[in-house]
Amino acid sequence: MNEKEIQQLRQPDHEIDPIFINRWSPRSFLKKEVPEEVLMRVFEAARWAPSANNSQPWRFILART
C-alpha cells in the first residue's frame, strides 16, 4: 500500500486529534514469512526481558497459520 491508500483507510468516525490518525503502528504487517531463526531470537529476547517486580508473567503463543 502506498501512503495515499493508507490515508484513505485511516478516516475517523468522529473528530479526534490528528496525532492519533497519523501515528505509526507496529501492527502493520507485511505478507512475508519470518525466518525461523529470527522468530526464535525474538522469543528468546522476550523470555529474558525484565518485568515489573520481577514477576515474569510471560505467556507466548506462536500461531503458524
N, CA, C, O and CB atoms as a CASP TS submission, in Angstrom:
PFRMAT TS
TARGET T0000
AUTHOR 0000-0000-0000
METHOD Language model
MODEL 1
PARENT N/A
ATOM      1  N   MET     1       0.831  -1.188   0.000  1.00  0.00           N
ATOM      2  CA  MET     1       0.000   0.000   0.000  1.00  0.00           C
ATOM      3  C   MET     1       0.871   1.246   0.000  1.00  0.00           C
ATOM      4  O   MET     1       1.907   1.293   0.663  1.00  0.00           O
ATOM      5  CB  MET     1      -0.943   0.001   1.206  1.00  0.00           C
ATOM      6  N   ASN     2       0.454   2.220  -0.726  1.00  0.00           N
ATOM      7  CA  ASN     2       1.193   3.476  -0.693  1.00  0.00           C
ATOM      8  C   ASN     2       0.545   4.406   0.341  1.00  0.00           C
ATOM      9  O   ASN     2      -0.515   4.102   0.888  1.00  0.00           O
ATOM     10  CB  ASN     2       1.224   4.144  -2.108  1.00  0.00           C
ATOM     11  N   GLU     3       1.192   5.524   0.594  1.00  0.00           N
ATOM     12  CA  GLU     3       0.729   6.447   1.638  1.00  0.00           C
ATOM     13  C   GLU     3      -0.673   6.986   1.361  1.00  0.00           C
ATOM     14  O   GLU     3      -1.459   7.164   2.292  1.00  0.00           O
ATOM     15  CB  GLU     3       1.700   7.607   1.772  1.00  0.00           C
ATOM     16  N   LYS     4      -0.991   7.243   0.114  1.00  0.00           N
ATOM     17  CA  LYS     4      -2.324   7.768  -0.231  1.00  0.00           C
ATOM     18  C   LYS     4      -3.405   6.741   0.106  1.00  0.00           C
ATOM     19  O   LYS     4      -4.449   7.097   0.653  1.00  0.00           O
ATOM     20  CB  LYS     4      -2.393   8.142  -1.738  1.00  0.00           C
ATOM     21  N   GLU     5      -3.159   5.470  -0.217  1.00  0.00           N
ATOM     22  CA  GLU     5      -4.125   4.411   0.097  1.00  0.00           C
ATOM     23  C   GLU     5      -4.305   4.262   1.606  1.00  0.00           C
ATOM     24  O   GLU     5      -5.419   4.063   2.091  1.00  0.00           O
ATOM     25  CB  GLU     5      -3.671   3.073  -0.512  1.00  0.00           C
ATOM     26  N   ILE     6      -3.215   4.360   2.332  1.00  0.00           N
ATOM     27  CA  ILE     6      -3.269   4.254   3.795  1.00  0.00           C
ATOM     28  C   ILE     6      -4.091   5.392   4.376  1.00  0.00           C
ATOM     29  O   ILE     6      -4.923   5.171   5.256  1.00  0.00           O
ATOM     30  CB  ILE     6      -1.850   4.262   4.399  1.00  0.00           C
ATOM     31  N   GLN     7      -3.863   6.617   3.887  1.00  0.00           N
ATOM     32  CA  GLN     7      -4.599   7.774   4.387  1.00  0.00           C
ATOM     33  C   GLN     7      -6.100   7.635   4.126  1.00  0.00           C
ATOM     34  O   GLN     7      -6.911   8.090   4.933  1.00  0.00           O
ATOM     35  CB  GLN     7      -4.070   9.055   3.741  1.00  0.00           C
ATOM     36  N   GLN     8      -6.474   7.015   3.016  1.00  0.00           N
ATOM     37  CA  GLN     8      -7.892   6.819   2.712  1.00  0.00           C
ATOM     38  C   GLN     8      -8.530   5.840   3.693  1.00  0.00           C
ATOM     39  O   GLN     8      -9.714   5.967   4.006  1.00  0.00           O
ATOM     40  CB  GLN     8      -8.067   6.313   1.271  1.00  0.00           C
ATOM     41  N   LEU     9      -7.769   4.874   4.179  1.00  0.00           N
ATOM     42  CA  LEU     9      -8.286   3.896   5.135  1.00  0.00           C
ATOM     43  C   LEU     9      -8.357   4.447   6.558  1.00  0.00           C
ATOM     44  O   LEU     9      -9.141   3.962   7.373  1.00  0.00           O
ATOM     45  CB  LEU     9      -7.424   2.652   5.114  1.00  0.00           C
ATOM     46  N   ARG    10      -7.551   5.445   6.857  1.00  0.00           N
ATOM     47  CA  ARG    10      -7.461   5.976   8.215  1.00  0.00           C
ATOM     48  C   ARG    10      -8.343   7.215   8.373  1.00  0.00           C
ATOM     49  O   ARG    10      -7.848   8.329   8.541  1.00  0.00           O
ATOM     50  CB  ARG    10      -6.002   6.314   8.564  1.00  0.00           C
ATOM     51  N   GLN    11      -9.638   7.002   8.316  1.00  0.00           N
ATOM     52  CA  GLN    11     -10.606   8.080   8.453  1.00  0.00           C
ATOM     53  C   GLN    11     -11.414   7.834   9.727  1.00  0.00           C
ATOM     54  O   GLN    11     -12.138   6.842   9.812  1.00  0.00           O
ATOM     55  CB  GLN    11     -11.539   8.171   7.195  1.00  0.00           C
ATOM     56  N   PRO    12     -11.304   8.724  10.723  1.00  0.00           N
ATOM     57  CA  PRO    12     -12.050   8.527  11.968  1.00  0.00           C
ATOM     58  C   PRO    12     -13.549   8.763  11.769  1.00  0.00           C
ATOM     59  O   PRO    12     -13.958   9.516  10.886  1.00  0.00           O
ATOM     60  CB  PRO    12     -11.515   9.463  13.058  1.00  0.00           C
ATOM     61  N   ASP    13     -14.347   8.115  12.591  1.00  0.00           N
ATOM     62  CA  ASP    13     -15.797   8.304  12.552  1.00  0.00           C
ATOM     63  C   ASP    13     -16.212   9.604  13.228  1.00  0.00           C
ATOM     64  O   ASP    13     -17.264  10.164  12.921  1.00  0.00           O
ATOM     65  CB  ASP    13     -16.500   7.126  13.217  1.00  0.00           C
ATOM     66  N   HIS    14     -15.373  10.086  14.158  1.00  0.00           N
ATOM     67  CA  HIS    14     -15.647  11.316  14.894  1.00  0.00           C
ATOM     68  C   HIS    14     -14.374  12.146  14.940  1.00  0.00           C
ATOM     69  O   HIS    14     -13.277  11.611  14.775  1.00  0.00           O
ATOM     70  CB  HIS    14     -16.168  11.013  16.333  1.00  0.00           C
ATOM     71  N   GLU    15     -14.508  13.429  15.161  1.00  0.00           N
ATOM     72  CA  GLU    15     -13.362  14.325  15.186  1.00  0.00           C
ATOM     73  C   GLU    15     -12.438  13.979  16.357  1.00  0.00           C
ATOM     74  O   GLU    15     -12.867  13.917  17.509  1.00  0.00           O
ATOM     75  CB  GLU    15     -13.827  15.791  15.280  1.00  0.00           C
ATOM     76  N   ILE    16     -11.156  13.755  16.033  1.00  0.00           N
ATOM     77  CA  ILE    16     -10.142  13.488  17.047  1.00  0.00           C
ATOM     78  C   ILE    16      -8.860  14.212  16.671  1.00  0.00           C
ATOM     79  O   ILE    16      -8.715  14.686  15.545  1.00  0.00           O
ATOM     80  CB  ILE    16      -9.890  11.965  17.198  1.00  0.00           C
ATOM     81  N   ASP    17      -7.950  14.295  17.598  1.00  0.00           N
ATOM     82  CA  ASP    17      -6.662  14.949  17.348  1.00  0.00           C
ATOM     83  C   ASP    17      -5.908  14.175  16.257  1.00  0.00           C
ATOM     84  O   ASP    17      -5.846  12.947  16.310  1.00  0.00           O
ATOM     85  CB  ASP    17      -5.809  15.030  18.665  1.00  0.00           C
ATOM     86  N   PRO    18      -5.341  14.871  15.279  1.00  0.00           N
ATOM     87  CA  PRO    18      -4.617  14.213  14.185  1.00  0.00           C
ATOM     88  C   PRO    18      -3.451  13.338  14.656  1.00  0.00           C
ATOM     89  O   PRO    18      -3.022  12.447  13.923  1.00  0.00           O
ATOM     90  CB  PRO    18      -4.097  15.254  13.231  1.00  0.00           C
ATOM     91  N   ILE    19      -2.938  13.576  15.854  1.00  0.00           N
ATOM     92  CA  ILE    19      -1.829  12.758  16.340  1.00  0.00           C
ATOM     93  C   ILE    19      -2.215  11.278  16.386  1.00  0.00           C
ATOM     94  O   ILE    19      -1.365  10.410  16.186  1.00  0.00           O
ATOM     95  CB  ILE    19      -1.387  13.232  17.731  1.00  0.00           C
ATOM     96  N   PHE    20      -3.485  10.990  16.646  1.00  0.00           N
ATOM     97  CA  PHE    20      -3.940   9.596  16.699  1.00  0.00           C
ATOM     98  C   PHE    20      -4.082   8.999  15.308  1.00  0.00           C
ATOM     99  O   PHE    20      -3.829   7.811  15.109  1.00  0.00           O
ATOM    100  CB  PHE    20      -5.270   9.500  17.438  1.00  0.00           C
ATOM    101  N   ILE    21      -4.476   9.801  14.371  1.00  0.00           N
ATOM    102  CA  ILE    21      -4.674   9.321  12.997  1.00  0.00           C
ATOM    103  C   ILE    21      -3.340   9.092  12.296  1.00  0.00           C
ATOM    104  O   ILE    21      -3.202   8.156  11.508  1.00  0.00           O
ATOM    105  CB  ILE    21      -5.520  10.322  12.198  1.00  0.00           C
ATOM    106  N   ASN    22      -2.365   9.940  12.581  1.00  0.00           N
ATOM    107  CA  ASN    22      -1.088   9.896  11.869  1.00  0.00           C
ATOM    108  C   ASN    22      -0.007   9.082  12.577  1.00  0.00           C
ATOM    109  O   ASN    22       1.134   9.038  12.118  1.00  0.00           O
ATOM    110  CB  ASN    22      -0.591  11.285  11.660  1.00  0.00           C
ATOM    111  N   ARG    23      -0.350   8.451  13.667  1.00  0.00           N
ATOM    112  CA  ARG    23       0.667   7.706  14.422  1.00  0.00           C
ATOM    113  C   ARG    23       1.133   6.483  13.644  1.00  0.00           C
ATOM    114  O   ARG    23       0.427   5.968  12.777  1.00  0.00           O
ATOM    115  CB  ARG    23       0.116   7.277  15.793  1.00  0.00           C
ATOM    116  N   TRP    24       2.334   6.035  13.975  1.00  0.00           N
ATOM    117  CA  TRP    24       2.861   4.799  13.397  1.00  0.00           C
ATOM    118  C   TRP    24       2.363   3.648  14.231  1.00  0.00           C
ATOM    119  O   TRP    24       2.312   3.759  15.456  1.00  0.00           O
ATOM    120  CB  TRP    24       4.419   4.808  13.330  1.00  0.00           C
ATOM    121  N   SER    25       1.999   2.564  13.622  1.00  0.00           N
ATOM    122  CA  SER    25       1.500   1.407  14.356  1.00  0.00           C
ATOM    123  C   SER    25       2.390   0.195  14.105  1.00  0.00           C
ATOM    124  O   SER    25       2.697  -0.121  12.956  1.00  0.00           O
ATOM    125  CB  SER    25       0.047   1.098  13.958  1.00  0.00           C
ATOM    126  N   PRO    26       2.803  -0.483  15.172  1.00  0.00           N
ATOM    127  CA  PRO    26       3.587  -1.708  14.990  1.00  0.00           C
ATOM    128  C   PRO    26       2.728  -2.859  14.480  1.00  0.00           C
ATOM    129  O   PRO    26       3.249  -3.945  14.224  1.00  0.00           O
ATOM    130  CB  PRO    26       4.255  -2.106  16.300  1.00  0.00           C
ATOM    131  N   ARG    27       1.454  -2.650  14.331  1.00  0.00           N
ATOM    132  CA  ARG    27       0.567  -3.700  13.842  1.00  0.00           C
ATOM    133  C   ARG    27       0.460  -3.700  12.322  1.00  0.00           C
ATOM    134  O   ARG    27      -0.450  -4.303  11.754  1.00  0.00           O
ATOM    135  CB  ARG    27      -0.809  -3.540  14.452  1.00  0.00           C
ATOM    136  N   SER    28       1.374  -3.036  11.686  1.00  0.00           N
ATOM    137  CA  SER    28       1.406  -3.058  10.231  1.00  0.00           C
ATOM    138  C   SER    28       2.264  -4.238   9.819  1.00  0.00           C
ATOM    139  O   SER    28       3.453  -4.279  10.137  1.00  0.00           O
ATOM    140  CB  SER    28       1.955  -1.713   9.638  1.00  0.00           C
ATOM    141  N   PHE    29       1.694  -5.178   9.131  1.00  0.00           N
ATOM    142  CA  PHE    29       2.394  -6.394   8.770  1.00  0.00           C
ATOM    143  C   PHE    29       2.602  -6.490   7.269  1.00  0.00           C
ATOM    144  O   PHE    29       1.805  -5.987   6.477  1.00  0.00           O
ATOM    145  CB  PHE    29       1.635  -7.602   9.268  1.00  0.00           C
ATOM    146  N   LEU    30       3.674  -7.138   6.902  1.00  0.00           N
ATOM    147  CA  LEU    30       3.904  -7.468   5.504  1.00  0.00           C
ATOM    148  C   LEU    30       3.491  -8.915   5.295  1.00  0.00           C
ATOM    149  O   LEU    30       3.541  -9.720   6.225  1.00  0.00           O
ATOM    150  CB  LEU    30       5.399  -7.237   5.095  1.00  0.00           C
ATOM    151  N   LYS    31       3.089  -9.244   4.096  1.00  0.00           N
ATOM    152  CA  LYS    31       2.774 -10.641   3.793  1.00  0.00           C
ATOM    153  C   LYS    31       4.082 -11.341   3.442  1.00  0.00           C
ATOM    154  O   LYS    31       4.311 -11.753   2.304  1.00  0.00           O
ATOM    155  CB  LYS    31       1.725 -10.761   2.616  1.00  0.00           C
ATOM    156  N   LYS    32       4.926 -11.460   4.452  1.00  0.00           N
ATOM    157  CA  LYS    32       6.254 -12.010   4.258  1.00  0.00           C
ATOM    158  C   LYS    32       6.568 -12.919   5.447  1.00  0.00           C
ATOM    159  O   LYS    32       6.430 -12.513   6.601  1.00  0.00           O
ATOM    160  CB  LYS    32       7.323 -10.875   4.107  1.00  0.00           C
ATOM    161  N   GLU    33       6.986 -14.131   5.161  1.00  0.00           N
ATOM    162  CA  GLU    33       7.277 -15.089   6.226  1.00  0.00           C
ATOM    163  C   GLU    33       8.525 -14.667   7.003  1.00  0.00           C
ATOM    164  O   GLU    33       9.513 -14.223   6.418  1.00  0.00           O
ATOM    165  CB  GLU    33       7.463 -16.503   5.643  1.00  0.00           C
ATOM    166  N   VAL    34       8.466 -14.811   8.320  1.00  0.00           N
ATOM    167  CA  VAL    34       9.612 -14.506   9.184  1.00  0.00           C
ATOM    168  C   VAL    34      10.443 -15.776   9.294  1.00  0.00           C
ATOM    169  O   VAL    34       9.900 -16.825   9.640  1.00  0.00           O
ATOM    170  CB  VAL    34       9.154 -13.992  10.610  1.00  0.00           C
ATOM    171  N   PRO    35      11.744 -15.718   9.010  1.00  0.00           N
ATOM    172  CA  PRO    35      12.583 -16.913   9.118  1.00  0.00           C
ATOM    173  C   PRO    35      12.558 -17.476  10.537  1.00  0.00           C
ATOM    174  O   PRO    35      12.515 -16.722  11.509  1.00  0.00           O
ATOM    175  CB  PRO    35      14.027 -16.593   8.704  1.00  0.00           C
ATOM    176  N   GLU    36      12.584 -18.793  10.650  1.00  0.00           N
ATOM    177  CA  GLU    36      12.538 -19.492  11.939  1.00  0.00           C
ATOM    178  C   GLU    36      13.590 -18.960  12.911  1.00  0.00           C
ATOM    179  O   GLU    36      13.286 -18.727  14.080  1.00  0.00           O
ATOM    180  CB  GLU    36      12.738 -20.992  11.732  1.00  0.00           C
ATOM    181  N   GLU    37      14.812 -18.769  12.446  1.00  0.00           N
ATOM    182  CA  GLU    37      15.892 -18.297  13.313  1.00  0.00           C
ATOM    183  C   GLU    37      15.578 -16.917  13.900  1.00  0.00           C
ATOM    184  O   GLU    37      15.827 -16.679  15.082  1.00  0.00           O
ATOM    185  CB  GLU    37      17.211 -18.247  12.532  1.00  0.00           C
ATOM    186  N   VAL    38      15.044 -16.023  13.100  1.00  0.00           N
ATOM    187  CA  VAL    38      14.695 -14.683  13.572  1.00  0.00           C
ATOM    188  C   VAL    38      13.566 -14.768  14.598  1.00  0.00           C
ATOM    189  O   VAL    38      13.617 -14.112  15.638  1.00  0.00           O
ATOM    190  CB  VAL    38      14.283 -13.774  12.387  1.00  0.00           C
ATOM    191  N   LEU    39      12.560 -15.567  14.305  1.00  0.00           N
ATOM    192  CA  LEU    39      11.432 -15.732  15.211  1.00  0.00           C
ATOM    193  C   LEU    39      11.887 -16.258  16.572  1.00  0.00           C
ATOM    194  O   LEU    39      11.460 -15.741  17.604  1.00  0.00           O
ATOM    195  CB  LEU    39      10.399 -16.675  14.601  1.00  0.00           C
ATOM    196  N   MET    40      12.734 -17.264  16.587  1.00  0.00           N
ATOM    197  CA  MET    40      13.216 -17.841  17.846  1.00  0.00           C
ATOM    198  C   MET    40      14.074 -16.843  18.618  1.00  0.00           C
ATOM    199  O   MET    40      14.039 -16.826  19.849  1.00  0.00           O
ATOM    200  CB  MET    40      14.017 -19.119  17.575  1.00  0.00           C
ATOM    201  N   ARG    41      14.835 -16.022  17.923  1.00  0.00           N
ATOM    202  CA  ARG    41      15.631 -14.998  18.599  1.00  0.00           C
ATOM    203  C   ARG    41      14.735 -13.962  19.272  1.00  0.00           C
ATOM    204  O   ARG    41      15.028 -13.505  20.377  1.00  0.00           O
ATOM    205  CB  ARG    41      16.574 -14.310  17.603  1.00  0.00           C
ATOM    206  N   VAL    42      13.646 -13.596  18.604  1.00  0.00           N
ATOM    207  CA  VAL    42      12.699 -12.634  19.188  1.00  0.00           C
ATOM    208  C   VAL    42      12.067 -13.217  20.452  1.00  0.00           C
ATOM    209  O   VAL    42      11.976 -12.532  21.470  1.00  0.00           O
ATOM    210  CB  VAL    42      11.598 -12.255  18.161  1.00  0.00           C
ATOM    211  N   PHE    43      11.629 -14.477  20.394  1.00  0.00           N
ATOM    212  CA  PHE    43      11.028 -15.106  21.568  1.00  0.00           C
ATOM    213  C   PHE    43      12.042 -15.280  22.701  1.00  0.00           C
ATOM    214  O   PHE    43      11.688 -15.131  23.870  1.00  0.00           O
ATOM    215  CB  PHE    43      10.435 -16.459  21.189  1.00  0.00           C
ATOM    216  N   GLU    44      13.264 -15.584  22.377  1.00  0.00           N
ATOM    217  CA  GLU    44      14.287 -15.724  23.418  1.00  0.00           C
ATOM    218  C   GLU    44      14.569 -14.379  24.085  1.00  0.00           C
ATOM    219  O   GLU    44      14.724 -14.313  25.304  1.00  0.00           O
ATOM    220  CB  GLU    44      15.585 -16.305  22.825  1.00  0.00           C
ATOM    221  N   ALA    45      14.638 -13.312  23.297  1.00  0.00           N
ATOM    222  CA  ALA    45      14.845 -11.984  23.868  1.00  0.00           C
ATOM    223  C   ALA    45      13.670 -11.604  24.764  1.00  0.00           C
ATOM    224  O   ALA    45      13.868 -11.020  25.830  1.00  0.00           O
ATOM    225  CB  ALA    45      15.032 -10.936  22.753  1.00  0.00           C
ATOM    226  N   ALA    46      12.459 -11.927  24.345  1.00  0.00           N
ATOM    227  CA  ALA    46      11.277 -11.621  25.160  1.00  0.00           C
ATOM    228  C   ALA    46      11.296 -12.422  26.456  1.00  0.00           C
ATOM    229  O   ALA    46      10.917 -11.906  27.508  1.00  0.00           O
ATOM    230  CB  ALA    46       9.984 -11.915  24.374  1.00  0.00           C
ATOM    231  N   ARG    47      11.726 -13.657  26.391  1.00  0.00           N
ATOM    232  CA  ARG    47      11.781 -14.517  27.585  1.00  0.00           C
ATOM    233  C   ARG    47      12.731 -13.954  28.631  1.00  0.00           C
ATOM    234  O   ARG    47      12.493 -14.092  29.830  1.00  0.00           O
ATOM    235  CB  ARG    47      12.214 -15.938  27.205  1.00  0.00           C
ATOM    236  N   TRP    48      13.802 -13.322  28.180  1.00  0.00           N
ATOM    237  CA  TRP    48      14.815 -12.770  29.082  1.00  0.00           C
ATOM    238  C   TRP    48      14.559 -11.309  29.464  1.00  0.00           C
ATOM    239  O   TRP    48      15.306 -10.733  30.254  1.00  0.00           O
ATOM    240  CB  TRP    48      16.173 -12.887  28.443  1.00  0.00           C
ATOM    241  N   ALA    49      13.522 -10.722  28.913  1.00  0.00           N
ATOM    242  CA  ALA    49      13.231  -9.314  29.180  1.00  0.00           C
ATOM    243  C   ALA    49      12.791  -9.110  30.631  1.00  0.00           C
ATOM    244  O   ALA    49      12.133  -9.977  31.206  1.00  0.00           O
ATOM    245  CB  ALA    49      12.146  -8.803  28.220  1.00  0.00           C
ATOM    246  N   PRO    50      13.151  -7.966  31.225  1.00  0.00           N
ATOM    247  CA  PRO    50      12.735  -7.706  32.606  1.00  0.00           C
ATOM    248  C   PRO    50      11.224  -7.441  32.679  1.00  0.00           C
ATOM    249  O   PRO    50      10.577  -7.103  31.688  1.00  0.00           O
ATOM    250  CB  PRO    50      13.519  -6.505  33.185  1.00  0.00           C
ATOM    251  N   SER    51      10.703  -7.606  33.877  1.00  0.00           N
ATOM    252  CA  SER    51       9.286  -7.322  34.093  1.00  0.00           C
ATOM    253  C   SER    51       9.122  -6.528  35.388  1.00  0.00           C
ATOM    254  O   SER    51      10.058  -6.410  36.180  1.00  0.00           O
ATOM    255  CB  SER    51       8.455  -8.640  34.145  1.00  0.00           C
ATOM    256  N   ALA    52       7.935  -5.991  35.590  1.00  0.00           N
ATOM    257  CA  ALA    52       7.658  -5.239  36.814  1.00  0.00           C
ATOM    258  C   ALA    52       7.729  -6.178  38.020  1.00  0.00           C
ATOM    259  O   ALA    52       7.142  -7.260  38.010  1.00  0.00           O
ATOM    260  CB  ALA    52       6.264  -4.549  36.737  1.00  0.00           C
ATOM    261  N   ASN    53       8.437  -5.761  39.034  1.00  0.00           N
ATOM    262  CA  ASN    53       8.576  -6.538  40.271  1.00  0.00           C
ATOM    263  C   ASN    53       9.162  -7.934  40.047  1.00  0.00           C
ATOM    264  O   ASN    53       8.991  -8.821  40.884  1.00  0.00           O
ATOM    265  CB  ASN    53       7.230  -6.665  40.944  1.00  0.00           C
ATOM    266  N   ASN    54       9.845  -8.127  38.934  1.00  0.00           N
ATOM    267  CA  ASN    54      10.478  -9.409  38.608  1.00  0.00           C
ATOM    268  C   ASN    54       9.483 -10.572  38.616  1.00  0.00           C
ATOM    269  O   ASN    54       9.836 -11.691  38.987  1.00  0.00           O
ATOM    270  CB  ASN    54      11.601  -9.694  39.590  1.00  0.00           C
ATOM    271  N   SER    55       8.252 -10.307  38.208  1.00  0.00           N
ATOM    272  CA  SER    55       7.215 -11.346  38.274  1.00  0.00           C
ATOM    273  C   SER    55       7.166 -12.244  37.034  1.00  0.00           C
ATOM    274  O   SER    55       6.589 -13.329  37.093  1.00  0.00           O
ATOM    275  CB  SER    55       5.865 -10.700  38.470  1.00  0.00           C
ATOM    276  N   GLN    56       7.753 -11.822  35.923  1.00  0.00           N
ATOM    277  CA  GLN    56       7.788 -12.586  34.667  1.00  0.00           C
ATOM    278  C   GLN    56       6.478 -13.318  34.367  1.00  0.00           C
ATOM    279  O   GLN    56       6.455 -14.548  34.352  1.00  0.00           O
ATOM    280  CB  GLN    56       8.919 -13.590  34.713  1.00  0.00           C
ATOM    281  N   PRO    57       5.394 -12.586  34.131  1.00  0.00           N
ATOM    282  CA  PRO    57       4.117 -13.247  33.824  1.00  0.00           C
ATOM    283  C   PRO    57       3.996 -13.619  32.343  1.00  0.00           C
ATOM    284  O   PRO    57       2.908 -13.529  31.773  1.00  0.00           O
ATOM    285  CB  PRO    57       2.952 -12.342  34.221  1.00  0.00           C
ATOM    286  N   TRP    58       5.095 -14.033  31.718  1.00  0.00           N
ATOM    287  CA  TRP    58       5.106 -14.237  30.271  1.00  0.00           C
ATOM    288  C   TRP    58       4.293 -15.448  29.856  1.00  0.00           C
ATOM    289  O   TRP    58       4.346 -16.502  30.489  1.00  0.00           O
ATOM    290  CB  TRP    58       6.523 -14.386  29.778  1.00  0.00           C
ATOM    291  N   ARG    59       3.548 -15.276  28.789  1.00  0.00           N
ATOM    292  CA  ARG    59       2.844 -16.353  28.109  1.00  0.00           C
ATOM    293  C   ARG    59       2.996 -16.056  26.621  1.00  0.00           C
ATOM    294  O   ARG    59       2.611 -14.983  26.156  1.00  0.00           O
ATOM    295  CB  ARG    59       1.309 -16.455  28.554  1.00  0.00           C
ATOM    296  N   PHE    60       3.551 -16.995  25.884  1.00  0.00           N
ATOM    297  CA  PHE    60       3.763 -16.788  24.461  1.00  0.00           C
ATOM    298  C   PHE    60       2.961 -17.806  23.671  1.00  0.00           C
ATOM    299  O   PHE    60       2.903 -18.982  24.029  1.00  0.00           O
ATOM    300  CB  PHE    60       5.256 -16.884  24.110  1.00  0.00           C
ATOM    301  N   ILE    61       2.353 -17.352  22.612  1.00  0.00           N
ATOM    302  CA  ILE    61       1.612 -18.232  21.719  1.00  0.00           C
ATOM    303  C   ILE    61       2.126 -17.990  20.307  1.00  0.00           C
ATOM    304  O   ILE    61       2.152 -16.853  19.836  1.00  0.00           O
ATOM    305  CB  ILE    61       0.063 -17.985  21.815  1.00  0.00           C
ATOM    306  N   LEU    62       2.522 -19.030  19.654  1.00  0.00           N
ATOM    307  CA  LEU    62       3.015 -18.925  18.289  1.00  0.00           C
ATOM    308  C   LEU    62       2.012 -19.626  17.380  1.00  0.00           C
ATOM    309  O   LEU    62       1.812 -20.837  17.477  1.00  0.00           O
ATOM    310  CB  LEU    62       4.451 -19.547  18.144  1.00  0.00           C
ATOM    311  N   ALA    63       1.382 -18.854  16.496  1.00  0.00           N
ATOM    312  CA  ALA    63       0.423 -19.413  15.540  1.00  0.00           C
ATOM    313  C   ALA    63       1.054 -19.368  14.159  1.00  0.00           C
ATOM    314  O   ALA    63       1.509 -18.314  13.714  1.00  0.00           O
ATOM    315  CB  ALA    63      -0.938 -18.631  15.563  1.00  0.00           C
ATOM    316  N   ARG    64       1.082 -20.471  13.503  1.00  0.00           N
ATOM    317  CA  ARG    64       1.734 -20.543  12.185  1.00  0.00           C
ATOM    318  C   ARG    64       0.755 -20.362  11.037  1.00  0.00           C
ATOM    319  O   ARG    64       1.184 -20.057   9.924  1.00  0.00           O
ATOM    320  CB  ARG    64       2.447 -21.870  12.030  1.00  0.00           C
ATOM    321  N   THR    65      -0.510 -20.533  11.257  1.00  0.00           N
ATOM    322  CA  THR    65      -1.492 -20.384  10.182  1.00  0.00           C
ATOM    323  C   THR    65      -2.622 -19.494  10.642  1.00  0.00           C
ATOM    324  O   THR    65      -3.557 -19.241   9.882  1.00  0.00           O
ATOM    325  CB  THR    65      -2.037 -21.751   9.733  1.00  0.00           C
TER
END
